[in-house]
Amino acid sequence: MQVWSNPQAVQDYKDLLDGNAPEDTIDQPSVIIGRGKLGTALASMGMGEDVVLGRGEAIPDSLPCSSGKGEDGEPAMLQNFPIYVCVPEEEVAAVIDSCPDDKKDDLVFMSSGCLEPLLKSRGMCRGEQTQATLYFSVDKVGGRAVDAMTVIGTDGRGEPKLAGETAVCGKWKGAFAMRLQQSPFGLHCSTEYYLEWRRVMFEKLIFDCAVNLVGALHKFPTVGYVVQYHAEELVDMLFELKNTLRSTLAVSLMNGYPERLIAYGDQVGDRQTTRMDARTFKWYNEFFYDISNTALKAKFGDPCPMHTEYLNYGKDKGIFTF
């Protein structure tokens, strides 16, 4: 069996030990693409100097910054800045295509679904690309961002164990985390290296896949209801999807993932209803459904049979219309 090894991860660790890790970026004037709930909330957390673009509007080459002055006394112009992509998953490809090549590494992806296949196809799944897994929600345009982070006890060193903490990696991770942490909403955000962040991303993905699918077969209750009354069923599917990640992608989640995810579901409670429509399937469950189909076509066993069975049952019974 071949084991994939990433030499960049080893180099990043050596740089950290040697004190040569790159300095964190800080919050600054930025471009925000999308005027919906997330884009509006992110702009409200800034310093009032962001450029907020609608879909299809051109990304500027530079941004004015009032904290610095040029030789002519005018505001200094920033050539490097984060570009926060706050559009639905199905519009991300268009944003990438319209972005100038020299700005693509400044794109900050924050979609809740699994963008990894799309970003891999564009050569953008790498440590330098900024990606965030969001554990906060905004219920309406102009509404407050509500953090789902919760403390679930202490570890062996007496440090708090956290569940539902937003995480970010990549070039602009420091700027993004700083914006959230200094916001009036009291949001939390950890900064991670890419491989560690990827674990966080997949941990949330398996929860979203499992809770929505289990909920769909129980008449679409709230997330909190599924966690409270169908916890055993939910944990069984989480375990299966976690094992699928390990056996197919060599991704291992951190110990304690069921406890964290159940605590996160409790924290979300009745604020969110489970759903399983065409969009949810495409950007969440299709990732694992494709893994199953690939394995079955190759005459291997289905690595996540419970997940496949639930999806097929929902289609056969007309619960899913996609």
NUKE-186006 format. One record per residue (C-alpha): chain; residue number from 1; x, y, z; residue in one letter. Coordinates in nm, 3 decimals, padded with zeros to 5 digits, always signed. Layout:
N
<chain=A n=NUM c1=X c2=Y c3=Z res=A>
...
# end
This chain:
322
<chain=A n=1 c1=+00.000 c2=+00.000 c3=+00.000 res=M>
<chain=A n=2 c1=+00.138 c2=+00.339 c3=-00.098 res=Q>
<chain=A n=3 c1=+00.126 c2=+00.617 c3=+00.160 res=V>
<chain=A n=4 c1=+00.113 c2=+00.973 c3=+00.036 res=W>
<chain=A n=5 c1=+00.359 c2=+01.208 c3=+00.204 res=S>
<chain=A n=6 c1=+00.358 c2=+01.584 c3=+00.184 res=N>
<chain=A n=7 c1=+00.712 c2=+01.726 c3=+00.213 res=P>
<chain=A n=8 c1=+00.573 c2=+02.078 c3=+00.259 res=Q>
<chain=A n=9 c1=+00.412 c2=+01.975 c3=+00.587 res=A>
<chain=A n=10 c1=+00.752 c2=+01.859 c3=+00.714 res=V>
<chain=A n=11 c1=+00.912 c2=+02.184 c3=+00.601 res=Q>
<chain=A n=12 c1=+00.641 c2=+02.391 c3=+00.769 res=D>
<chain=A n=13 c1=+00.706 c2=+02.206 c3=+01.094 res=Y>
<chain=A n=14 c1=+01.082 c2=+02.260 c3=+01.068 res=K>
<chain=A n=15 c1=+01.026 c2=+02.631 c3=+01.001 res=D>
<chain=A n=16 c1=+00.807 c2=+02.652 c3=+01.310 res=L>
<chain=A n=17 c1=+01.072 c2=+02.489 c3=+01.529 res=L>
<chain=A n=18 c1=+01.341 c2=+02.715 c3=+01.384 res=D>
<chain=A n=19 c1=+01.135 c2=+03.027 c3=+01.440 res=G>
<chain=A n=20 c1=+01.107 c2=+03.086 c3=+01.066 res=N>
<chain=A n=21 c1=+00.731 c2=+03.051 c3=+01.033 res=A>
<chain=A n=22 c1=+00.576 c2=+03.335 c3=+00.828 res=P>
<chain=A n=23 c1=+00.432 c2=+03.622 c3=+01.030 res=E>
<chain=A n=24 c1=+00.056 c2=+03.633 c3=+01.060 res=D>
<chain=A n=25 c1=-00.125 c2=+03.888 c3=+00.848 res=T>
<chain=A n=26 c1=-00.352 c2=+04.141 c3=+01.019 res=I>
<chain=A n=27 c1=-00.696 c2=+04.273 c3=+00.936 res=D>
<chain=A n=28 c1=-00.696 c2=+04.545 c3=+00.673 res=Q>
<chain=A n=29 c1=-00.909 c2=+04.690 c3=+00.393 res=P>
<chain=A n=30 c1=-01.030 c2=+04.395 c3=+00.186 res=S>
<chain=A n=31 c1=-01.249 c2=+04.298 c3=-00.105 res=V>
<chain=A n=32 c1=-01.569 c2=+04.112 c3=-00.022 res=I>
<chain=A n=33 c1=-01.752 c2=+03.937 c3=-00.305 res=I>
<chain=A n=34 c1=-02.120 c2=+03.893 c3=-00.226 res=G>
<chain=A n=35 c1=-02.377 c2=+04.119 c3=-00.063 res=R>
<chain=A n=36 c1=-02.572 c2=+03.842 c3=+00.106 res=G>
<chain=A n=37 c1=-02.586 c2=+03.742 c3=+00.472 res=K>
<chain=A n=38 c1=-02.222 c2=+03.638 c3=+00.506 res=L>
<chain=A n=39 c1=-02.072 c2=+03.917 c3=+00.297 res=G>
<chain=A n=40 c1=-02.270 c2=+04.186 c3=+00.478 res=T>
<chain=A n=41 c1=-02.178 c2=+04.043 c3=+00.819 res=A>
<chain=A n=42 c1=-01.809 c2=+04.020 c3=+00.730 res=L>
<chain=A n=43 c1=-01.807 c2=+04.381 c3=+00.609 res=A>
<chain=A n=44 c1=-01.968 c2=+04.494 c3=+00.934 res=S>
<chain=A n=45 c1=-01.676 c2=+04.338 c3=+01.125 res=M>
<chain=A n=46 c1=-01.418 c2=+04.541 c3=+00.934 res=G>
<chain=A n=47 c1=-01.293 c2=+04.897 c3=+00.963 res=M>
<chain=A n=48 c1=-01.529 c2=+05.047 c3=+00.708 res=G>
<chain=A n=49 c1=-01.273 c2=+05.048 c3=+00.426 res=E>
<chain=A n=50 c1=-01.371 c2=+04.727 c3=+00.248 res=D>
<chain=A n=51 c1=-01.489 c2=+04.719 c3=-00.112 res=V>
<chain=A n=52 c1=-01.801 c2=+04.503 c3=-00.132 res=V>
<chain=A n=53 c1=-01.873 c2=+04.370 c3=-00.480 res=L>
<chain=A n=54 c1=-02.182 c2=+04.220 c3=-00.631 res=G>
<chain=A n=55 c1=-02.162 c2=+03.906 c3=-00.840 res=R>
<chain=A n=56 c1=-01.979 c2=+03.968 c3=-01.165 res=G>
<chain=A n=57 c1=-01.816 c2=+04.297 c3=-01.063 res=E>
<chain=A n=58 c1=-01.444 c2=+04.332 c3=-01.136 res=A>
<chain=A n=59 c1=-01.187 c2=+04.286 c3=-00.859 res=I>
<chain=A n=60 c1=-00.977 c2=+04.604 c3=-00.824 res=P>
<chain=A n=61 c1=-00.600 c2=+04.601 c3=-00.861 res=D>
<chain=A n=62 c1=-00.549 c2=+04.806 c3=-00.543 res=S>
<chain=A n=63 c1=-00.736 c2=+04.946 c3=-00.244 res=L>
<chain=A n=64 c1=-00.699 c2=+05.279 c3=-00.063 res=P>
<chain=A n=65 c1=-00.592 c2=+05.261 c3=+00.301 res=C>
<chain=A n=66 c1=-00.654 c2=+05.562 c3=+00.523 res=S>
<chain=A n=67 c1=-00.396 c2=+05.450 c3=+00.781 res=S>
<chain=A n=68 c1=-00.113 c2=+05.532 c3=+00.541 res=G>
<chain=A n=69 c1=-00.036 c2=+05.829 c3=+00.314 res=K>
<chain=A n=70 c1=+00.137 c2=+05.840 c3=-00.020 res=G>
<chain=A n=71 c1=+00.392 c2=+06.102 c3=-00.128 res=E>
<chain=A n=72 c1=+00.110 c2=+06.320 c3=-00.261 res=D>
<chain=A n=73 c1=-00.071 c2=+06.315 c3=+00.073 res=G>
<chain=A n=74 c1=-00.346 c2=+06.091 c3=-00.060 res=E>
<chain=A n=75 c1=-00.432 c2=+05.758 c3=+00.108 res=P>
<chain=A n=76 c1=-00.176 c2=+05.489 c3=+00.036 res=A>
<chain=A n=77 c1=-00.282 c2=+05.217 c3=-00.209 res=M>
<chain=A n=78 c1=-00.265 c2=+04.853 c3=-00.103 res=L>
<chain=A n=79 c1=-00.155 c2=+04.611 c3=-00.372 res=Q>
<chain=A n=80 c1=-00.206 c2=+04.299 c3=-00.158 res=N>
<chain=A n=81 c1=-00.530 c2=+04.231 c3=+00.027 res=F>
<chain=A n=82 c1=-00.768 c2=+03.944 c3=+00.106 res=P>
<chain=A n=83 c1=-01.054 c2=+03.875 c3=-00.132 res=I>
<chain=A n=84 c1=-01.333 c2=+03.714 c3=+00.070 res=Y>
<chain=A n=85 c1=-01.555 c2=+03.489 c3=-00.142 res=V>
<chain=A n=86 c1=-01.901 c2=+03.512 c3=+00.016 res=C>
<chain=A n=87 c1=-02.117 c2=+03.352 c3=-00.252 res=V>
<chain=A n=88 c1=-02.303 c2=+03.017 c3=-00.265 res=P>
<chain=A n=89 c1=-02.094 c2=+02.717 c3=-00.357 res=E>
<chain=A n=90 c1=-02.240 c2=+02.697 c3=-00.707 res=E>
<chain=A n=91 c1=-02.104 c2=+03.046 c3=-00.785 res=E>
<chain=A n=92 c1=-01.748 c2=+02.990 c3=-00.660 res=V>
<chain=A n=93 c1=-01.619 c2=+02.859 c3=-00.995 res=A>
<chain=A n=94 c1=-01.734 c2=+03.178 c3=-01.170 res=A>
<chain=A n=95 c1=-01.552 c2=+03.390 c3=-00.909 res=V>
<chain=A n=96 c1=-01.230 c2=+03.193 c3=-00.966 res=I>
<chain=A n=97 c1=-01.262 c2=+03.224 c3=-01.343 res=D>
<chain=A n=98 c1=-01.315 c2=+03.601 c3=-01.327 res=S>
<chain=A n=99 c1=-01.031 c2=+03.663 c3=-01.079 res=C>
<chain=A n=100 c1=-00.702 c2=+03.794 c3=-01.227 res=P>
<chain=A n=101 c1=-00.430 c2=+03.528 c3=-01.211 res=D>
<chain=A n=102 c1=-00.208 c2=+03.743 c3=-00.988 res=D>
<chain=A n=103 c1=-00.493 c2=+03.772 c3=-00.733 res=K>
<chain=A n=104 c1=-00.601 c2=+03.407 c3=-00.718 res=K>
<chain=A n=105 c1=-00.379 c2=+03.330 c3=-00.416 res=D>
<chain=A n=106 c1=-00.559 c2=+03.613 c3=-00.229 res=D>
<chain=A n=107 c1=-00.900 c2=+03.446 c3=-00.260 res=L>
<chain=A n=108 c1=-01.044 c2=+03.340 c3=+00.076 res=V>
<chain=A n=109 c1=-01.292 c2=+03.052 c3=+00.048 res=F>
<chain=A n=110 c1=-01.555 c2=+03.020 c3=+00.318 res=M>
<chain=A n=111 c1=-01.826 c2=+02.797 c3=+00.174 res=S>
<chain=A n=112 c1=-01.983 c2=+02.545 c3=+00.411 res=S>
<chain=A n=113 c1=-01.996 c2=+02.262 c3=+00.159 res=G>
<chain=A n=114 c1=-01.705 c2=+02.058 c3=+00.028 res=C>
<chain=A n=115 c1=-01.513 c2=+02.270 c3=-00.222 res=L>
<chain=A n=116 c1=-01.210 c2=+02.039 c3=-00.230 res=E>
<chain=A n=117 c1=-01.290 c2=+01.868 c3=-00.565 res=P>
<chain=A n=118 c1=-01.351 c2=+02.207 c3=-00.731 res=L>
<chain=A n=119 c1=-01.038 c2=+02.367 c3=-00.587 res=L>
<chain=A n=120 c1=-00.826 c2=+02.062 c3=-00.674 res=K>
<chain=A n=121 c1=-00.941 c2=+02.089 c3=-01.035 res=S>
<chain=A n=122 c1=-00.810 c2=+02.448 c3=-01.038 res=R>
<chain=A n=123 c1=-00.484 c2=+02.369 c3=-00.859 res=G>
<chain=A n=124 c1=-00.594 c2=+02.571 c3=-00.556 res=M>
<chain=A n=125 c1=-00.595 c2=+02.307 c3=-00.282 res=C>
<chain=A n=126 c1=-00.266 c2=+02.401 c3=-00.121 res=R>
<chain=A n=127 c1=-00.127 c2=+02.535 c3=+00.201 res=G>
<chain=A n=128 c1=-00.101 c2=+02.895 c3=+00.083 res=E>
<chain=A n=129 c1=-00.466 c2=+02.922 c3=-00.024 res=Q>
<chain=A n=130 c1=-00.682 c2=+03.069 c3=+00.251 res=T>
<chain=A n=131 c1=-00.978 c2=+02.850 c3=+00.345 res=Q>
<chain=A n=132 c1=-01.209 c2=+02.877 c3=+00.642 res=A>
<chain=A n=133 c1=-01.452 c2=+02.636 c3=+00.804 res=T>
<chain=A n=134 c1=-01.728 c2=+02.842 c3=+00.962 res=L>
<chain=A n=135 c1=-01.900 c2=+02.747 c3=+01.284 res=Y>
<chain=A n=136 c1=-02.101 c2=+03.068 c3=+01.307 res=F>
<chain=A n=137 c1=-02.424 c2=+03.157 c3=+01.130 res=S>
<chain=A n=138 c1=-02.606 c2=+03.470 c3=+01.017 res=V>
<chain=A n=139 c1=-02.983 c2=+03.440 c3=+00.989 res=D>
<chain=A n=140 c1=-03.053 c2=+03.740 c3=+00.763 res=K>
<chain=A n=141 c1=-02.885 c2=+04.024 c3=+00.575 res=V>
<chain=A n=142 c1=-02.777 c2=+04.276 c3=+00.836 res=G>
<chain=A n=143 c1=-02.829 c2=+04.023 c3=+01.116 res=G>
<chain=A n=144 c1=-02.591 c2=+03.929 c3=+01.395 res=R>
<chain=A n=145 c1=-02.338 c2=+03.653 c3=+01.352 res=A>
<chain=A n=146 c1=-02.406 c2=+03.383 c3=+01.613 res=V>
<chain=A n=147 c1=-02.111 c2=+03.171 c3=+01.726 res=D>
<chain=A n=148 c1=-02.168 c2=+02.798 c3=+01.785 res=A>
<chain=A n=149 c1=-01.846 c2=+02.741 c3=+01.978 res=M>
<chain=A n=150 c1=-01.890 c2=+02.574 c3=+02.315 res=T>
<chain=A n=151 c1=-01.665 c2=+02.437 c3=+02.591 res=V>
<chain=A n=152 c1=-01.704 c2=+02.064 c3=+02.660 res=I>
<chain=A n=153 c1=-01.468 c2=+02.028 c3=+02.956 res=G>
<chain=A n=154 c1=-01.094 c2=+02.039 c3=+03.009 res=T>
<chain=A n=155 c1=-00.812 c2=+01.826 c3=+02.877 res=D>
<chain=A n=156 c1=-00.533 c2=+01.657 c3=+03.073 res=G>
<chain=A n=157 c1=-00.343 c2=+01.987 c3=+03.098 res=R>
<chain=A n=158 c1=-00.642 c2=+02.173 c3=+03.233 res=G>
<chain=A n=159 c1=-00.700 c2=+02.356 c3=+02.903 res=E>
<chain=A n=160 c1=-01.059 c2=+02.398 c3=+02.782 res=P>
<chain=A n=161 c1=-01.176 c2=+02.151 c3=+02.517 res=K>
<chain=A n=162 c1=-01.365 c2=+02.337 c3=+02.245 res=L>
<chain=A n=163 c1=-01.631 c2=+02.227 c3=+02.001 res=A>
<chain=A n=164 c1=-01.766 c2=+02.424 c3=+01.709 res=G>
<chain=A n=165 c1=-01.473 c2=+02.662 c3=+01.671 res=E>
<chain=A n=166 c1=-01.426 c2=+02.831 c3=+01.334 res=T>
<chain=A n=167 c1=-01.085 c2=+02.753 c3=+01.181 res=A>
<chain=A n=168 c1=-00.882 c2=+02.907 c3=+00.899 res=V>
<chain=A n=169 c1=-00.559 c2=+02.829 c3=+00.715 res=C>
<chain=A n=170 c1=-00.349 c2=+02.988 c3=+00.444 res=G>
<chain=A n=171 c1=-00.197 c2=+03.321 c3=+00.348 res=K>
<chain=A n=172 c1=-00.464 c2=+03.546 c3=+00.506 res=W>
<chain=A n=173 c1=-00.549 c2=+03.331 c3=+00.807 res=K>
<chain=A n=174 c1=-00.426 c2=+03.591 c3=+01.057 res=G>
<chain=A n=175 c1=-00.630 c2=+03.869 c3=+00.895 res=A>
<chain=A n=176 c1=-00.947 c2=+03.662 c3=+00.888 res=F>
<chain=A n=177 c1=-00.910 c2=+03.540 c3=+01.248 res=A>
<chain=A n=178 c1=-00.835 c2=+03.893 c3=+01.369 res=M>
<chain=A n=179 c1=-01.147 c2=+04.029 c3=+01.200 res=R>
<chain=A n=180 c1=-01.368 c2=+03.768 c3=+01.365 res=L>
<chain=A n=181 c1=-01.206 c2=+03.792 c3=+01.706 res=Q>
<chain=A n=182 c1=-01.233 c2=+04.172 c3=+01.717 res=Q>
<chain=A n=183 c1=-01.589 c2=+04.179 c3=+01.588 res=S>
<chain=A n=184 c1=-01.879 c2=+04.293 c3=+01.808 res=P>
<chain=A n=185 c1=-02.026 c2=+03.943 c3=+01.780 res=F>
<chain=A n=186 c1=-01.768 c2=+03.774 c3=+02.004 res=G>
<chain=A n=187 c1=-01.662 c2=+03.517 c3=+01.746 res=L>
<chain=A n=188 c1=-01.381 c2=+03.267 c3=+01.797 res=H>
<chain=A n=189 c1=-01.140 c2=+03.145 c3=+01.532 res=C>
<chain=A n=190 c1=-00.830 c2=+02.925 c3=+01.538 res=S>
<chain=A n=191 c1=-00.549 c2=+02.952 c3=+01.283 res=T>
<chain=A n=192 c1=-00.413 c2=+02.624 c3=+01.149 res=E>
<chain=A n=193 c1=-00.171 c2=+02.479 c3=+00.900 res=Y>
<chain=A n=194 c1=-00.348 c2=+02.340 c3=+00.593 res=Y>
<chain=A n=195 c1=-00.339 c2=+01.971 c3=+00.689 res=L>
<chain=A n=196 c1=-00.476 c2=+02.044 c3=+01.037 res=E>
<chain=A n=197 c1=-00.743 c2=+02.271 c3=+00.894 res=W>
<chain=A n=198 c1=-00.841 c2=+01.998 c3=+00.648 res=R>
<chain=A n=199 c1=-00.924 c2=+01.773 c3=+00.942 res=R>
<chain=A n=200 c1=-01.152 c2=+02.043 c3=+01.082 res=V>
<chain=A n=201 c1=-01.319 c2=+02.087 c3=+00.742 res=M>
<chain=A n=202 c1=-01.388 c2=+01.716 c3=+00.704 res=F>
<chain=A n=203 c1=-01.510 c2=+01.689 c3=+01.063 res=E>
<chain=A n=204 c1=-01.778 c2=+01.948 c3=+00.995 res=K>
<chain=A n=205 c1=-01.855 c2=+01.794 c3=+00.658 res=L>
<chain=A n=206 c1=-01.934 c2=+01.451 c3=+00.803 res=I>
<chain=A n=207 c1=-02.161 c2=+01.615 c3=+01.060 res=F>
<chain=A n=208 c1=-02.350 c2=+01.816 c3=+00.799 res=D>
<chain=A n=209 c1=-02.384 c2=+01.507 c3=+00.577 res=C>
<chain=A n=210 c1=-02.502 c2=+01.281 c3=+00.859 res=A>
<chain=A n=211 c1=-02.733 c2=+01.515 c3=+01.047 res=V>
<chain=A n=212 c1=-02.915 c2=+01.626 c3=+00.732 res=N>
<chain=A n=213 c1=-02.951 c2=+01.273 c3=+00.597 res=L>
<chain=A n=214 c1=-03.072 c2=+01.126 c3=+00.927 res=V>
<chain=A n=215 c1=-03.303 c2=+01.424 c3=+00.969 res=G>
<chain=A n=216 c1=-03.444 c2=+01.380 c3=+00.618 res=A>
<chain=A n=217 c1=-03.560 c2=+01.028 c3=+00.699 res=L>
<chain=A n=218 c1=-03.729 c2=+01.157 c3=+01.015 res=H>
<chain=A n=219 c1=-03.940 c2=+01.429 c3=+00.847 res=K>
<chain=A n=220 c1=-03.678 c2=+01.707 c3=+00.858 res=F>
<chain=A n=221 c1=-03.671 c2=+01.810 c3=+01.224 res=P>
<chain=A n=222 c1=-03.423 c2=+02.059 c3=+01.364 res=T>
<chain=A n=223 c1=-03.057 c2=+01.976 c3=+01.414 res=V>
<chain=A n=224 c1=-03.111 c2=+01.982 c3=+01.790 res=G>
<chain=A n=225 c1=-03.395 c2=+01.730 c3=+01.762 res=Y>
<chain=A n=226 c1=-03.179 c2=+01.485 c3=+01.565 res=V>
<chain=A n=227 c1=-02.899 c2=+01.516 c3=+01.821 res=V>
<chain=A n=228 c1=-03.136 c2=+01.465 c3=+02.113 res=Q>
<chain=A n=229 c1=-03.360 c2=+01.185 c3=+01.982 res=Y>
<chain=A n=230 c1=-03.156 c2=+01.011 c3=+01.712 res=H>
<chain=A n=231 c1=-02.806 c2=+01.038 c3=+01.856 res=A>
<chain=A n=232 c1=-02.718 c2=+00.669 c3=+01.821 res=E>
<chain=A n=233 c1=-02.817 c2=+00.666 c3=+01.455 res=E>
<chain=A n=234 c1=-02.626 c2=+00.990 c3=+01.397 res=L>
<chain=A n=235 c1=-02.308 c2=+00.868 c3=+01.568 res=V>
<chain=A n=236 c1=-02.317 c2=+00.542 c3=+01.369 res=D>
<chain=A n=237 c1=-02.315 c2=+00.739 c3=+01.045 res=M>
<chain=A n=238 c1=-02.046 c2=+00.977 c3=+01.171 res=L>
<chain=A n=239 c1=-01.828 c2=+00.676 c3=+01.254 res=F>
<chain=A n=240 c1=-01.882 c2=+00.528 c3=+00.908 res=E>
<chain=A n=241 c1=-01.800 c2=+00.851 c3=+00.725 res=L>
<chain=A n=242 c1=-01.495 c2=+00.908 c3=+00.945 res=K>
<chain=A n=243 c1=-01.366 c2=+00.562 c3=+00.856 res=N>
<chain=A n=244 c1=-01.430 c2=+00.633 c3=+00.488 res=T>
<chain=A n=245 c1=-01.206 c2=+00.940 c3=+00.506 res=L>
<chain=A n=246 c1=-00.929 c2=+00.738 c3=+00.667 res=R>
<chain=A n=247 c1=-00.948 c2=+00.447 c3=+00.422 res=S>
<chain=A n=248 c1=-00.982 c2=+00.649 c3=+00.100 res=T>
<chain=A n=249 c1=-00.805 c2=+00.981 c3=+00.165 res=L>
<chain=A n=250 c1=-00.573 c2=+00.891 c3=+00.454 res=A>
<chain=A n=251 c1=-00.738 c2=+01.165 c3=+00.661 res=V>
<chain=A n=252 c1=-00.774 c2=+01.088 c3=+01.032 res=S>
<chain=A n=253 c1=-00.991 c2=+01.308 c3=+01.249 res=L>
<chain=A n=254 c1=-00.873 c2=+01.415 c3=+01.592 res=M>
<chain=A n=255 c1=-00.982 c2=+01.199 c3=+01.886 res=N>
<chain=A n=256 c1=-01.307 c2=+01.304 c3=+02.049 res=G>
<chain=A n=257 c1=-01.481 c2=+01.403 c3=+01.727 res=Y>
<chain=A n=258 c1=-01.823 c2=+01.250 c3=+01.823 res=P>
<chain=A n=259 c1=-01.828 c2=+01.443 c3=+02.150 res=E>
<chain=A n=260 c1=-01.738 c2=+01.766 c3=+01.972 res=R>
<chain=A n=261 c1=-01.996 c2=+01.723 c3=+01.699 res=L>
<chain=A n=262 c1=-02.279 c2=+01.626 c3=+01.933 res=I>
<chain=A n=263 c1=-02.196 c2=+01.929 c3=+02.149 res=A>
<chain=A n=264 c1=-02.198 c2=+02.147 c3=+01.838 res=Y>
<chain=A n=265 c1=-02.537 c2=+02.006 c3=+01.736 res=G>
<chain=A n=266 c1=-02.672 c2=+02.079 c3=+02.084 res=D>
<chain=A n=267 c1=-02.543 c2=+02.435 c3=+02.055 res=Q>
<chain=A n=268 c1=-02.712 c2=+02.485 c3=+01.716 res=V>
<chain=A n=269 c1=-03.031 c2=+02.337 c3=+01.861 res=G>
<chain=A n=270 c1=-03.352 c2=+02.459 c3=+01.699 res=D>
<chain=A n=271 c1=-03.189 c2=+02.748 c3=+01.509 res=R>
<chain=A n=272 c1=-03.138 c2=+02.526 c3=+01.206 res=Q>
<chain=A n=273 c1=-03.368 c2=+02.276 c3=+01.036 res=T>
<chain=A n=274 c1=-03.222 c2=+01.973 c3=+00.864 res=T>
<chain=A n=275 c1=-03.246 c2=+01.972 c3=+00.484 res=R>
<chain=A n=276 c1=-03.175 c2=+01.744 c3=+00.191 res=M>
<chain=A n=277 c1=-03.233 c2=+01.909 c3=-00.144 res=D>
<chain=A n=278 c1=-03.037 c2=+01.905 c3=-00.470 res=A>
<chain=A n=279 c1=-02.797 c2=+02.174 c3=-00.350 res=R>
<chain=A n=280 c1=-02.730 c2=+02.003 c3=-00.016 res=T>
<chain=A n=281 c1=-02.665 c2=+01.673 c3=-00.191 res=F>
<chain=A n=282 c1=-02.427 c2=+01.823 c3=-00.448 res=K>
<chain=A n=283 c1=-02.206 c2=+02.013 c3=-00.204 res=W>
<chain=A n=284 c1=-02.219 c2=+01.775 c3=+00.090 res=Y>
<chain=A n=285 c1=-02.336 c2=+01.414 c3=+00.052 res=N>
<chain=A n=286 c1=-02.235 c2=+01.368 c3=-00.312 res=E>
<chain=A n=287 c1=-01.872 c2=+01.367 c3=-00.199 res=F>
<chain=A n=288 c1=-01.925 c2=+01.038 c3=-00.013 res=F>
<chain=A n=289 c1=-02.179 c2=+00.901 c3=-00.262 res=Y>
<chain=A n=290 c1=-01.917 c2=+00.934 c3=-00.538 res=D>
<chain=A n=291 c1=-01.663 c2=+00.749 c3=-00.323 res=I>
<chain=A n=292 c1=-01.915 c2=+00.466 c3=-00.279 res=S>
<chain=A n=293 c1=-01.997 c2=+00.446 c3=-00.649 res=N>
<chain=A n=294 c1=-01.629 c2=+00.444 c3=-00.745 res=T>
<chain=A n=295 c1=-01.561 c2=+00.158 c3=-00.503 res=A>
<chain=A n=296 c1=-01.863 c2=-00.044 c3=-00.623 res=L>
<chain=A n=297 c1=-01.770 c2=+00.001 c3=-00.991 res=K>
<chain=A n=298 c1=-01.423 c2=-00.132 c3=-00.910 res=A>
<chain=A n=299 c1=-01.585 c2=-00.440 c3=-00.747 res=K>
<chain=A n=300 c1=-01.485 c2=-00.331 c3=-00.397 res=F>
<chain=A n=301 c1=-01.722 c2=-00.311 c3=-00.104 res=G>
<chain=A n=302 c1=-01.908 c2=+00.012 c3=-00.031 res=D>
<chain=A n=303 c1=-01.698 c2=+00.200 c3=+00.230 res=P>
<chain=A n=304 c1=-02.007 c2=+00.381 c3=+00.362 res=C>
<chain=A n=305 c1=-02.306 c2=+00.148 c3=+00.312 res=P>
<chain=A n=306 c1=-02.530 c2=+00.316 c3=+00.571 res=M>
<chain=A n=307 c1=-02.492 c2=+00.651 c3=+00.398 res=H>
<chain=A n=308 c1=-02.568 c2=+00.493 c3=+00.058 res=T>
<chain=A n=309 c1=-02.866 c2=+00.298 c3=+00.194 res=E>
<chain=A n=310 c1=-03.022 c2=+00.612 c3=+00.345 res=Y>
<chain=A n=311 c1=-02.979 c2=+00.809 c3=+00.023 res=L>
<chain=A n=312 c1=-03.125 c2=+00.532 c3=-00.192 res=N>
<chain=A n=313 c1=-03.414 c2=+00.480 c3=+00.049 res=Y>
<chain=A n=314 c1=-03.496 c2=+00.851 c3=+00.041 res=G>
<chain=A n=315 c1=-03.498 c2=+00.849 c3=-00.339 res=K>
<chain=A n=316 c1=-03.710 c2=+00.532 c3=-00.360 res=D>
<chain=A n=317 c1=-03.967 c2=+00.669 c3=-00.116 res=K>
<chain=A n=318 c1=-03.989 c2=+01.007 c3=-00.288 res=G>
<chain=A n=319 c1=-03.846 c2=+01.192 c3=+00.011 res=I>
<chain=A n=320 c1=-03.577 c2=+01.335 c3=-00.217 res=F>
<chain=A n=321 c1=-03.684 c2=+01.487 c3=-00.546 res=T>
<chain=A n=322 c1=-03.339 c2=+01.544 c3=-00.695 res=F>
# end
